[in-house]
Amino acid sequence: MSEGLDLQLTPQQKITEAISGLHAAVRSDISKSTASDYLSMLTVYVPEHGLSGSDLSKAIAVLTMPSSLLTSSSLQLVKLLYPRDRVEDDIVVNIVGCLGSGDGKPDFSVQISLLRWLVLIQPFLRTQAVLSQVYSILFMYLGYESIRRWTCHLLFLATKRKDIYPWRIQYLLELQNKYRDSQHLTGLLMLYKEYYPDIVVDRFGNFRGSLFKYPDQQFLTAINDLQSRLHRHESEASVARSALTGPKRRRLNIPEVATIDPSGKSVTVEELTNLAAFAQNIDKVTLPAQVGSVFRDDGMVKRILVNRPTELAWERFNTWLASCLQQEFELSKRSDDDDALRELLLRSYELCQYTKQSFVSVQNFLRIYIGQWNGVKNRDIIFKMLLQLPLRKWESLSKDIVTPLTSIYDSNSQSWEFRYDYLMFMADLTRLYAACLLSDEQDEVGEMNREDIITASAKLVAHWEELYDKVKFGDQGYAKVVQAAVYMHQVVKMFGKSI
């Protein structure tokens, strides 16, 4: 370490000096103890302060270029790649460029960790188009068994209809025949089949679902919290500027309903003009290139997803929606423009109502959103969406929903609107649990048995009473809150009949 790290430096400066010290390994030898000191410093400060764009670029250079850094130290550094801002395209290009075997290439364990990290930070990329730009290079490395899992995952995230060529289909079929046990090759091939059902031969092995789900929810939450905290002042400044200049309201960017170059035997969504045409062609209809266009169409794409559902189609949709929700949330935090996010939430809510299911992308987003929520923006739609989530045991319900919302309730004692809406939400949620007990077919719900449902219902009632006791006679909105109490009384009577 060069004279040690100056204790007078700010945390960000200490991070920069530690990264620069590790970057020296590209030009000269550094000892294991020196590298360990730098990594220890990063371990202390990076999770709280993150890496700036320049520090992240230097860290990636250390990991992708020949250096004197030991493999164990490189793997530790990968775990500390917490970006403060959107990840630039050159980061992705440099990582993809270091793949493979040969002189100067990183150890395969480091390549695996870097590819996994790319999957983790995919929602935080500056532009999603960069994955399309490196698509051909990633495809070349499918033959490398050690990195195949994460290569397939990145290709799954990046694949559009324009990326699918006959030779790629043929190559995937050959690899799938050679590596029958590779679930990830099979999953990627099934995605190709979603685009070209008449070209890809249906000769798959056993396929395990959810292969390409987000691999580390804790990391996603940590980066969201980090970037939200660090950009708070920037956001406040942006809001102040908008107040002076009059902000332009953004509109939600929803993909067009467009089916590109379908096979001759297929029928496109655009050709379906009425329900009769849909019924006649349900087995031949092809989904649009962008499943996100389900938010734009007049109902035909929704009908395909509901009446002819496939796991891959829903996984494609969830991948798109998760990225879109994340992007709009980040943009809304940096300005006073919340219109696009609200529209996306409304459309998500309506689609959940239509399909009678709760999407994984929405569930993950709501968990992050309410942890940073002020209880004001989009309150009406957020409470409605929370009621669409699958019922769960009290421990999970309390951790993910009740505790963060109660924190808002306690910190907004003057906001009777939130208090009323939250009390009504809690009553509605209790009603859902009670309804399960009244149904003969609902002795079990998900992972819950009847006893779990009763426990959760009783806990909800007890917690509701605690919330209500915090409202004092004479408080603003007291009369309105009393109406919530009348409603809850009816729900409790319903609960009493069900046990």
C-alpha positions in Angstrom: 0.0 0.0 0.0 1.4 3.4 -0.9 2.0 4.9 2.5 -1.3 3.4 3.7 -4.6 4.9 3.0 -4.9 8.4 4.4 -7.4 8.5 7.2 -8.4 12.0 6.2 -9.7 10.9 2.9 -13.4 10.6 2.3 -14.9 7.1 1.9 -15.1 7.6 -1.9 -11.5 8.8 -2.1 -10.4 5.7 -0.1 -12.3 3.5 -2.5 -10.6 5.2 -5.4 -7.2 4.8 -3.9 -7.8 1.1 -3.1 -9.0 0.5 -6.7 -6.0 2.4 -8.1 -3.7 0.2 -5.9 -5.3 -3.0 -7.2 -5.1 -1.6 -10.8 -1.3 -1.4 -10.4 -1.4 -5.2 -10.6 -1.9 -4.8 -14.3 1.5 -3.1 -14.7 3.6 -4.7 -11.9 3.5 -7.3 -9.2 1.7 -6.6 -5.9 2.0 -8.8 -2.9 -0.9 -10.9 -1.6 -0.9 -8.9 1.7 -1.1 -5.6 -0.2 -4.0 -6.8 -2.3 -5.7 -8.1 0.9 -5.4 -4.7 2.5 -7.0 -3.0 -0.4 -9.8 -5.5 -0.6 -10.4 -5.1 3.1 -10.8 -1.4 2.6 -13.2 -1.9 -0.3 -15.2 -4.4 1.8 -15.7 -1.7 4.4 -16.7 1.1 2.2 -18.1 -0.2 -1.1 -21.4 -1.7 0.1 -22.3 1.7 1.6 -20.8 4.1 -1.1 -20.6 2.0 -4.2 -18.1 2.3 -7.1 -18.0 5.4 -9.4 -17.9 4.8 -13.2 -14.2 5.3 -13.4 -13.5 3.1 -10.4 -15.7 0.4 -11.8 -13.9 0.6 -15.1 -10.5 0.2 -13.4 -11.8 -2.8 -11.4 -13.0 -4.5 -14.5 -9.7 -3.8 -16.2 -7.9 -5.6 -13.3 -10.2 -8.6 -13.7 -10.2 -8.9 -17.5 -6.5 -8.1 -18.3 -3.4 -10.0 -17.4 -2.3 -9.0 -13.9 -0.5 -10.2 -10.8 -3.7 -10.4 -8.8 -4.4 -13.9 -7.5 -7.5 -15.7 -8.6 -8.9 -15.7 -5.0 -8.4 -12.0 -4.8 -10.1 -11.5 -8.2 -13.1 -13.5 -7.0 -13.3 -11.4 -3.9 -13.2 -8.2 -6.0 -16.1 -9.4 -8.2 -18.3 -9.6 -5.1 -17.5 -5.9 -4.4 -18.6 -4.6 -7.8 -21.5 -2.3 -6.6 -22.2 0.3 -9.2 -23.2 3.8 -8.0 -24.7 4.7 -11.4 -25.9 3.0 -14.5 -23.3 0.6 -15.9 -21.7 1.8 -19.2 -21.5 -0.2 -22.4 -17.7 -0.5 -22.4 -17.9 -2.5 -19.1 -20.0 -5.1 -20.8 -17.8 -5.2 -23.9 -14.6 -5.6 -21.9 -16.1 -8.5 -19.9 -17.3 -10.3 -23.0 -14.0 -9.7 -24.7 -12.1 -11.5 -22.0 -14.0 -14.8 -22.3 -12.5 -18.0 -23.6 -9.1 -19.8 -23.1 -5.6 -18.8 -24.0 -2.8 -16.5 -22.9 -3.9 -13.5 -20.9 -7.4 -14.8 -20.3 -8.8 -14.8 -16.7 -9.2 -18.0 -14.9 -12.6 -19.6 -15.8 -13.8 -19.2 -12.2 -13.3 -15.5 -12.7 -15.1 -15.5 -16.1 -18.0 -17.4 -14.5 -18.3 -14.8 -11.7 -18.1 -11.9 -14.2 -20.8 -13.3 -16.4 -23.0 -13.9 -13.4 -22.4 -10.3 -12.4 -23.5 -9.1 -15.8 -26.8 -11.0 -15.3 -27.1 -9.3 -11.9 -26.5 -5.7 -13.2 -28.6 -6.2 -16.4 -31.4 -4.0 -14.9 -28.8 -1.3 -14.2 -27.2 -1.1 -17.7 -27.0 2.3 -19.3 -28.5 0.8 -22.5 -30.0 -2.6 -22.9 -28.9 -2.5 -26.6 -25.3 -3.4 -25.6 -26.4 -7.0 -25.0 -27.5 -7.2 -28.6 -24.2 -5.8 -29.7 -22.3 -8.6 -28.1 -24.8 -11.3 -28.9 -22.7 -12.9 -31.6 -19.7 -13.1 -29.4 -21.6 -14.6 -26.5 -23.1 -17.1 -28.9 -19.6 -18.3 -29.9 -18.9 -19.4 -26.3 -21.9 -21.7 -25.8 -19.5 -24.6 -26.5 -17.6 -23.7 -23.3 -19.2 -25.9 -20.7 -17.8 -24.0 -17.6 -19.4 -20.7 -18.6 -22.4 -22.0 -20.5 -25.0 -21.4 -17.7 -24.5 -17.6 -17.6 -23.8 -17.3 -21.3 -27.2 -18.8 -21.9 -28.8 -16.6 -19.3 -27.4 -13.4 -21.0 -28.5 -14.6 -24.4 -31.9 -15.3 -23.0 -32.1 -11.7 -21.8 -30.9 -10.3 -25.1 -32.7 -12.5 -27.6 -35.0 -10.7 -30.1 -36.4 -12.2 -33.3 -33.8 -10.4 -35.4 -31.1 -12.4 -33.5 -32.4 -15.8 -34.6 -30.9 -17.3 -37.8 -31.3 -20.9 -39.2 -27.6 -21.6 -38.5 -28.0 -20.6 -34.9 -31.0 -22.8 -34.5 -29.1 -25.7 -36.1 -26.1 -25.1 -33.8 -28.3 -25.0 -30.7 -29.9 -28.3 -31.7 -26.5 -29.9 -32.2 -25.3 -28.6 -28.8 -28.6 -29.7 -27.1 -28.2 -33.2 -28.6 -24.6 -33.4 -27.5 -25.3 -32.0 -24.0 -28.6 -33.6 -23.1 -28.3 -32.6 -19.5 -27.8 -28.9 -20.1 -31.1 -27.4 -19.0 -29.8 -23.9 -19.9 -29.2 -24.9 -23.6 -32.7 -26.4 -23.6 -34.2 -23.3 -22.1 -32.5 -21.0 -24.7 -33.6 -23.4 -27.5 -37.2 -23.2 -26.2 -37.0 -19.4 -26.3 -36.0 -19.7 -30.0 -39.0 -22.0 -30.5 -41.3 -19.3 -29.1 -40.3 -17.1 -32.0 -40.2 -19.8 -34.6 -42.5 -22.7 -33.5 -42.5 -24.4 -37.0 -38.8 -24.3 -37.5 -37.4 -25.7 -34.3 -38.0 -29.5 -34.0 -39.7 -30.4 -30.7 -37.2 -32.9 -29.3 -36.5 -31.5 -25.8 -35.5 -33.4 -22.7 -36.9 -32.6 -19.3 -37.1 -28.9 -18.7 -37.0 -27.3 -15.3 -38.8 -24.0 -15.1 -37.5 -20.7 -13.8 -34.0 -21.3 -15.2 -33.5 -17.7 -16.0 -35.0 -16.0 -13.0 -33.0 -13.2 -11.3 -30.3 -15.1 -9.3 -29.8 -12.8 -6.2 -32.7 -10.8 -4.9 -30.5 -9.5 -2.0 -28.1 -7.9 -4.5 -30.9 -6.3 -6.4 -32.3 -4.8 -3.2 -28.8 -3.7 -2.1 -28.1 -1.9 -5.4 -31.5 -0.3 -5.5 -31.1 1.0 -1.9 -27.5 2.2 -2.6 -28.4 4.1 -5.8 -31.5 5.5 -4.3 -29.6 6.8 -1.3 -26.7 8.3 -3.2 -28.9 10.0 -5.8 -31.3 11.5 -3.3 -29.6 14.9 -3.3 -29.3 14.8 -7.1 -33.0 14.0 -7.3 -33.9 16.9 -5.0 -31.9 19.3 -7.1 -33.6 18.0 -10.2 -37.0 18.5 -8.7 -36.0 22.1 -7.9 -34.8 22.7 -11.4 -38.0 21.3 -12.8 -40.1 23.6 -10.6 -38.3 26.5 -12.3 -38.3 25.3 -15.9 -41.6 23.4 -16.0 -40.8 19.7 -16.7 -41.8 17.9 -19.8 -43.9 14.9 -18.9 -42.6 11.6 -20.2 -44.8 9.0 -21.7 -44.5 5.3 -21.2 -42.6 3.6 -24.0 -44.6 0.4 -24.9 -43.4 -1.8 -27.7 -45.5 -1.9 -30.8 -47.5 -5.0 -31.7 -45.4 -6.3 -34.5 -44.7 -9.9 -35.6 -41.6 -9.9 -37.8 -41.1 -12.4 -40.6 -43.3 -15.2 -39.2 -43.2 -18.6 -40.9 -45.7 -19.1 -43.7 -48.0 -21.4 -41.7 -48.3 -19.0 -38.8 -50.9 -16.3 -38.2 -49.9 -12.9 -36.7 -51.7 -11.0 -34.0 -52.2 -8.2 -36.5 -54.3 -10.5 -38.7 -56.8 -11.3 -35.9 -59.5 -8.7 -36.2 -62.2 -10.3 -34.0 -62.8 -13.1 -31.5 -64.0 -15.5 -34.2 -60.6 -15.2 -36.0 -58.8 -15.8 -32.8 -60.8 -18.9 -32.0 -60.2 -20.4 -35.5 -56.4 -19.7 -35.4 -55.5 -20.2 -31.8 -53.1 -23.1 -32.5 -51.4 -21.2 -35.3 -51.1 -17.6 -33.9 -47.6 -16.3 -33.2 -46.8 -13.9 -30.4 -45.3 -10.5 -31.3 -41.6 -10.0 -31.3 -41.9 -8.0 -28.1 -44.3 -9.6 -25.5 -44.4 -6.3 -23.7 -46.8 -5.1 -26.4 -49.5 -6.9 -24.4 -49.9 -3.5 -22.7 -50.7 -1.9 -26.1 -52.9 -4.3 -28.0 -56.7 -4.5 -27.9 -56.7 -7.8 -26.1 -55.4 -10.4 -28.6 -52.0 -10.8 -27.1 -53.6 -11.1 -23.6 -55.9 -13.9 -25.0 -52.9 -15.8 -26.4 -51.0 -15.6 -23.1 -54.1 -16.8 -21.2 -55.6 -19.3 -23.5 -52.3 -20.7 -25.0 -49.8 -20.1 -22.2 -46.2 -21.2 -22.3 -43.7 -20.8 -19.5 -41.2 -19.2 -21.8 -43.7 -16.6 -23.0 -44.4 -15.6 -19.5 -40.7 -15.6 -18.6 -40.0 -13.3 -21.5 -42.8 -11.0 -20.4 -41.5 -11.0 -16.8 -38.0 -10.2 -17.9 -39.2 -7.2 -19.9 -41.6 -6.0 -17.2 -39.0 -6.2 -14.5 -36.5 -4.2 -16.5 -39.2 -1.6 -17.4 -40.4 -1.2 -13.9 -36.8 -0.8 -12.6 -36.0 1.8 -15.3 -39.2 3.9 -14.7 -38.7 3.8 -11.0 -35.1 5.1 -11.3 -36.2 7.8 -13.6 -39.1 8.8 -11.4 -36.7 9.1 -8.4 -34.6 11.6 -10.3 -37.4 14.0 -11.3 -40.9 14.9 -10.3 -42.2 13.1 -13.4 -44.1 10.0 -12.1 -46.6 9.7 -15.0 -44.8 6.9 -16.9 -44.3 4.8 -13.8 -47.9 5.3 -12.7 -49.2 4.2 -16.2 -47.0 1.1 -16.1 -48.3 0.2 -12.6 -51.9 0.7 -13.8 -51.4 -1.5 -16.8 -49.6 -4.1 -14.7 -52.5 -4.1 -12.3 -55.1 -4.4 -15.1 -53.2 -7.3 -16.7 -53.0 -9.1 -13.3 -56.8 -8.7 -13.0 -57.3 -10.0 -16.5 -55.0 -13.1 -16.1 -56.0 -13.8 -12.4 -52.3 -14.2 -11.5 -49.6 -12.1 -9.8 -46.4 -11.7 -11.9 -43.0 -12.4 -10.3 -41.6 -9.2 -11.8 -44.4 -7.2 -10.0 -43.9 -9.1 -6.7 -40.2 -8.3 -6.7 -40.7 -4.7 -7.7 -43.4 -4.0 -5.0 -41.1 -5.4 -2.3 -38.4 -2.9 -3.3 -40.8 0.0 -4.0 -42.6 0.0 -0.6 -39.3 -0.2 1.2 -38.5 3.3 -0.3 -42.0 4.6 -0.6 -43.3 7.8 1.1 -46.9 6.6 1.2 -48.1 9.4 -1.1 -47.3 8.7 -4.8 -49.5 6.1 -6.4 -51.0 5.1 -3.1 -54.3 4.0 -4.6 -52.8 1.7 -7.2 -50.0 0.3 -4.8 -52.6 -0.9 -2.3 -54.6 -2.5 -5.0 -51.5 -4.3 -6.4 -50.5 -5.5 -3.0 -53.9 -7.2 -2.6 -53.1 -9.1 -5.8 -50.0 -10.7 -4.3 -50.2 -14.4 -3.3 -51.3 -15.0 0.3 -48.4 -16.0 2.5 -47.5 -17.0 6.0 -47.5 -14.3 8.6 -43.7 -14.2 9.0 -43.2 -13.4 5.3 -46.2 -11.1 5.2 -45.0 -9.1 8.2 -41.4 -8.8 6.8 -42.2 -7.8 3.2 -45.4 -5.8 3.6 -46.7 -5.0 7.1 -43.5 -3.8 8.6 -42.5 -1.3 5.9 -46.1 0.0 5.6 -46.5 0.3 9.4 -43.3 2.4 9.4 -44.9 4.8 7.0 -48.1 4.8 9.1 -46.1 5.7 12.3 -44.0 8.4 10.6 -47.0 10.1 8.9 -49.2 10.7 11.9 -50.6 13.8 10.3 -51.5 12.1 7.0 -54.9 10.8 7.8 -55.4 9.8 4.1 -52.6 7.3 4.3 -53.8 6.0 7.7 -57.3 5.5 6.4 -56.1 3.8 3.2 -53.7 1.5 5.1 -56.4 0.5 7.6 -58.8 -0.3 4.7 -56.0 -2.2 3.0 -55.4 -4.3 6.1 -59.1 -5.0 6.4 -59.3 -6.1 2.8 -56.2 -8.3 3.2 -57.8 -9.9 6.3 -61.0 -10.5 4.3 -59.0 -12.4 1.6 -57.6 -14.7 4.3 -61.0 -15.2 5.8 -62.5 -16.0 2.4 -60.0 -18.8 2.0 -61.2 -20.3 5.2 -64.9 -20.1 4.1 -64.1 -22.0 0.9 -64.2 -25.8 1.1 -61.6 -26.0 -1.6 -59.1 -23.8 0.2 -57.8 -25.9 3.1 -54.4 -25.2 1.6 -53.2 -22.0 -0.2 -49.8 -22.2 -1.7 -47.4 -23.4 1.1 -50.0 -22.6 3.8 -52.3 -25.0 5.5 -55.5 -24.1 7.3 -53.6 -23.4 10.6 -51.3 -21.0 8.8 -54.2 -19.1 7.3 -55.9 -18.8 10.7 -52.7 -17.6 12.3 -52.1 -14.9 9.6 -55.7 -13.8 9.9 -55.5 -13.5 13.7 -52.2 -11.6 13.5 -53.7 -9.2 10.9 -56.7 -8.5 13.2 -54.4 -7.9 16.2 -52.1 -5.6 14.2 -55.1 -3.7 12.8 -56.3 -3.0 16.4 -52.8 -1.7 17.3 -52.9 0.7 14.4 -56.3 1.9 15.2 -55.4 2.5 18.8 -52.8 5.1 17.6 -55.6 7.3 16.2 -56.9 9.7 18.8 -60.3 11.3 19.0 -60.1 14.7 17.5 -57.3 13.8 15.1 -57.8 15.1 11.6 -59.7 12.5 9.6 -60.9 10.7 12.7 -64.4 10.3 11.4 -63.1 8.7 8.2 -60.9 6.3 10.2 -64.0 5.3 12.2 -65.6 4.2 8.9 -62.6 1.9 8.4 -63.3 0.5 11.9 -66.9 -0.3 10.9 -65.7 -2.2 7.8 -63.1 -4.1 9.8 -65.8 -5.1 12.3 -67.7 -6.7 9.4 -64.6 -8.5 8.3 -63.9 -9.8 11.8 -67.5 -11.2 11.9 -66.8 -13.0 8.6 -63.5 -14.3 10.0 -65.3 -15.6 13.2 -67.7 -17.6 11.0 -64.9 -19.2 9.1 -63.1 -20.9 12.1 
